[in-house]
């Protein structure tokens, strides 16, 4: 209902609950997921819907596009790198409660082609805030670089320097049509990526290996254009485990 545009007041009326109880649920969901507003929470709900209905491809069909040029980005760190100790399953449960009785309010998701400087907030280089990662899992450095070509395709470049000093690199070029393309580099667990762009400041990325989806990652740039969150939805769970990491613009 939140993703469909309802307010706390209208949700309370529909579910026959008090407005204060709905606001408390929303506050709890925002705190647990690390988002700053109900609008961002609605985007997170949309990301879960993309996973269930739009981006998830049947096993065995998630192969690179025939004739696609060598893709040059996907990101796959160990799950431990992203564990933030935030009670994420509880957060997911709170989100599911808020979404109860919602309806499918859009039949097609827009594949935005960016035009104008205002719509290119994702373009640039971003560094992971490693201070938020548990020390035992903390990499030395993680950067993501987003570029966009004139035909509207995204080039993503990922560089990871692990705790042990080993450097991993991945690159891809993909349109925001949900079709998987190949990923090049030396990250063994990832060889395909598929993109969607529901809004100019948001990019939804599904990573896979040999036809099997591994995770969906939602990159959202804040209004200050200098900070970006990465919300991760792992595949293969009845109740998605949501993890959030934070990036700062470096270029």
Protein Blocks (a to p, Z undefined) as FASTA:
>chain_A
ZZnopafklmmmmnopafklmmmmmmmmmmmnopabfklmmmmmmmmmmmmmmmmccehi
accdehiacdfbdcdddfklmpgolopmlmmmmmmmmmgoiacfbfbdcddddedjklmm
mgccddddfklpcfklmcfbdcddddddfkopacdddddddfkopacdddddddfehpac
ddedjdfkbcbdcdddfbfkbccddddeehiafbdcdddddfkopaccdddddehiabac
ddddddddfZZ
